[in-house]
Amino acid sequence: MSYAGKNLKYLRKLRGWTQEEFAARLDIKRSLLGAYEEERAEPRLEVLEIVSDIFKVSLDDLFRKDLGDTKGSYIAKRRAQKMAAMATEIQFVPVKAAAGYLAGYADPEFIDELNTFTLPMLAPGHYRAFEIMGDSMLPTPSGSIIVGEKVENLDDVKTSNTYIVISRQEGIVYKRVMKNPRQKNKVTLVSDNPTYQPYTVDSNDIVELWQAQMVITRANMQQRWDVNQLASIVSNLQEQVSSLKKKLN
């Protein structure tokens, strides 16, 4: 009995990749990967060799061992933990790469060229980091790095949470996302700095969403507020909330 197909699915999920993303790395069609994972077809040797290189697993283990079975030996459990840790590898998109990212976000070769880092405190998943500039999300300072987890479907967005939103018209922005039940084809993007007005984006224009999990800033960069600034912000925020309530009603 071969465990190859079952192991492909297990390893893919450890990295937090979709079938499309994994298929691109293996240079095969997504439908073929689906056939392998569902054990309707036996993976070709050249495909398994690529998998072996990515996950540092022997071909013999891919064929003959159920890698998802961690109920056995201590070594098997440690191997699963190490593989899962790889899921925290994070590609970094600096501001200077933002324009290129809009054209290459779906190109595995472009993504592979981005610098990467890891954060051991993150759970396994699909993460990416983006550098933000400007003061629209103060007190998060300009130059901060937002580490986001991939959101596959707009329906999974939690209203008022912060996201990196990538759209064809607006590019890469860091905002709070508000959903309107009456306008399912649009979302409202809100800045934490109330001097910036909220604006709407067509959901069909959004190509990627990354829910913010961590904010990385340089030492001594944290924005300081004085009393007058805070009073002005509270006043502007109250006006915006009232305006949004009127629109929603």
C-alpha positions in Angstrom: 0.0 0.0 0.0 1.3 3.5 -1.0 0.7 6.4 1.3 2.0 8.9 -1.3 -1.3 10.6 -2.0 -2.3 10.8 1.6 1.1 12.2 2.6 0.9 14.9 -0.1 -2.4 16.2 1.4 -0.9 16.0 4.9 2.2 17.9 4.0 0.4 20.6 2.1 -1.9 21.3 5.0 1.1 21.5 7.4 2.4 24.4 5.3 -1.0 26.0 5.1 -1.0 26.0 1.2 -4.0 25.8 -1.0 -4.1 23.1 -3.7 -3.5 25.7 -6.3 -0.4 27.1 -4.4 1.0 23.6 -3.9 0.3 22.5 -7.5 2.2 25.6 -8.7 5.3 24.6 -6.7 5.1 21.1 -8.0 4.6 22.4 -11.6 1.4 20.4 -12.1 -2.3 21.2 -12.6 -4.4 21.7 -9.5 -6.8 19.0 -10.7 -4.0 16.5 -10.9 -2.9 17.3 -7.4 -6.5 16.7 -6.3 -6.4 13.3 -8.0 -3.2 12.5 -6.1 -4.6 13.6 -2.8 -7.9 11.7 -3.3 -5.8 8.6 -4.3 -7.5 8.5 -7.7 -4.0 8.5 -9.3 -0.5 7.6 -8.1 1.9 10.6 -7.9 4.7 10.5 -10.4 8.3 10.0 -9.2 9.5 13.4 -10.3 6.7 15.0 -8.4 7.6 13.1 -5.2 11.2 14.1 -5.7 10.2 17.8 -5.5 8.1 17.1 -2.4 11.1 15.2 -0.8 13.3 18.3 -1.4 10.8 20.8 0.0 10.0 18.8 3.2 13.3 17.0 3.7 11.5 13.6 3.7 12.9 10.5 2.1 11.1 9.0 -0.9 10.8 5.8 1.1 8.9 7.6 3.9 6.6 9.3 1.3 5.7 5.9 -0.2 5.6 3.6 2.8 4.8 5.7 6.0 1.7 7.5 7.1 3.4 10.8 8.0 0.2 12.1 9.6 0.1 9.3 12.1 1.8 10.9 15.2 0.4 8.4 17.7 3.5 6.2 17.4 7.0 6.9 18.4 8.5 10.0 19.9 10.6 10.5 16.7 7.4 10.6 14.6 5.9 13.2 16.9 9.1 15.4 16.7 9.1 15.1 12.9 5.5 16.3 12.7 6.3 19.2 15.0 9.3 20.3 12.9 7.3 20.1 9.7 4.5 22.1 11.2 7.1 24.8 12.3 7.9 25.3 8.7 4.5 26.8 8.2 5.6 30.0 10.0 8.0 30.8 7.1 6.8 34.3 6.2 7.5 36.2 2.9 8.2 39.9 3.4 6.9 42.5 1.0 8.7 45.8 1.5 7.3 49.1 0.2 9.7 49.1 -2.7 8.3 45.7 -3.8 4.6 46.8 -3.5 4.1 47.6 -7.2 5.7 44.4 -8.3 3.6 42.4 -5.8 0.4 43.6 -7.5 1.5 42.0 -10.7 3.2 39.0 -9.2 1.2 38.0 -6.1 -0.1 34.8 -7.9 3.3 34.0 -9.5 5.2 31.4 -7.4 8.5 32.4 -8.9 8.0 36.0 -7.8 6.9 35.0 -4.3 9.9 32.7 -4.0 12.2 35.7 -4.7 10.9 37.6 -1.6 13.0 37.5 1.6 11.6 35.4 4.3 11.7 35.1 8.1 10.1 33.0 10.8 8.2 33.8 14.0 8.1 30.8 16.3 5.1 32.2 18.3 2.8 31.9 15.3 0.6 28.8 14.9 1.0 26.9 11.6 -0.7 28.7 8.8 -0.2 30.8 5.6 1.4 34.2 6.5 2.9 37.2 4.7 4.4 40.4 6.0 3.9 43.9 4.5 5.7 47.1 5.2 3.2 50.1 5.6 3.9 53.8 5.1 2.0 56.9 6.1 0.0 58.0 9.2 -3.5 56.7 8.3 -3.3 53.9 10.9 -1.7 55.8 13.8 -0.8 55.0 16.5 0.7 52.2 14.4 3.7 54.2 13.0 4.8 54.5 9.4 7.4 51.9 8.6 5.8 49.1 10.7 5.6 45.5 9.4 2.2 43.9 9.5 2.2 40.1 9.7 -1.1 38.8 8.2 -2.7 35.4 7.9 -4.3 34.6 4.5 -8.1 34.9 4.4 -9.5 32.8 1.5 -13.0 34.2 1.4 -14.5 37.6 2.1 -17.3 35.9 4.1 -14.6 35.0 6.7 -13.7 38.6 7.3 -14.5 39.7 10.9 -15.9 43.2 10.7 -13.9 46.0 12.3 -10.7 43.8 12.5 -7.6 45.0 10.8 -6.4 43.6 7.5 -3.9 44.1 4.7 -6.2 44.6 1.8 -4.8 44.2 -1.7 -7.0 45.5 -4.5 -6.5 46.5 -8.2 -7.5 50.1 -7.6 -6.0 50.9 -4.2 -3.0 48.6 -4.2 -1.7 47.5 -0.7 -3.4 49.2 2.2 -3.7 48.4 5.9 -7.2 49.2 7.2 -10.1 48.1 9.4 -12.7 46.3 7.2 -16.4 46.9 7.7 -19.0 44.8 6.0 -22.5 46.1 5.1 -25.2 43.3 5.0 -27.1 45.5 2.5 -24.2 45.9 0.1 -22.5 42.5 -0.1 -20.5 43.5 -3.1 -18.7 46.3 -1.2 -16.7 46.8 1.9 -15.8 49.9 3.8 -12.1 50.5 4.7 -11.6 52.6 7.9 -8.4 54.2 9.1 -7.5 54.3 12.8 -6.5 57.9 12.3 -9.9 59.6 12.1 -8.5 62.5 10.1 -8.8 60.1 7.1 -12.3 59.5 5.8 -13.6 55.9 5.3 -14.1 54.8 1.8 -15.7 51.8 0.0 -14.1 49.2 -2.2 -15.8 46.8 -4.6 -15.3 43.3 -3.3 -14.7 42.1 -6.8 -11.7 44.4 -7.0 -10.0 42.8 -3.9 -7.4 40.1 -4.9 -6.0 39.2 -1.5 -6.9 39.7 2.2 -4.5 39.1 5.1 -5.8 39.4 8.7 -3.3 41.2 10.9 -1.8 38.9 13.5 1.3 40.9 14.6 2.7 44.4 14.2 6.5 44.8 14.2 7.9 48.3 14.8 11.4 49.7 15.3 12.3 50.8 18.8 11.4 54.4 19.7 9.1 54.7 16.7 5.8 54.6 18.7 3.7 57.6 18.1 3.0 59.9 21.0 -0.3 61.8 21.4 -0.9 65.1 23.2 -4.3 65.9 24.9 -5.4 68.3 22.1 -4.7 65.7 19.5 -6.6 63.1 21.4 -9.6 65.4 21.8 -9.6 66.2 18.1 -9.4 62.5 17.2 -12.3 61.6 19.5 -14.5 64.3 18.0 -13.7 63.3 14.5 -14.3 59.6 15.3 -17.7 60.4 16.8 -18.6 62.2 13.6 -17.5 59.3 11.5 -19.4 56.8 13.6 -22.6 58.9 13.3 -22.1 59.1 9.5 -21.5 55.4 9.1 -24.6 54.6 11.2 -26.7 56.9 8.9 -25.3 55.1 5.8 -26.0 51.7 7.2 -29.5 52.6 8.2 
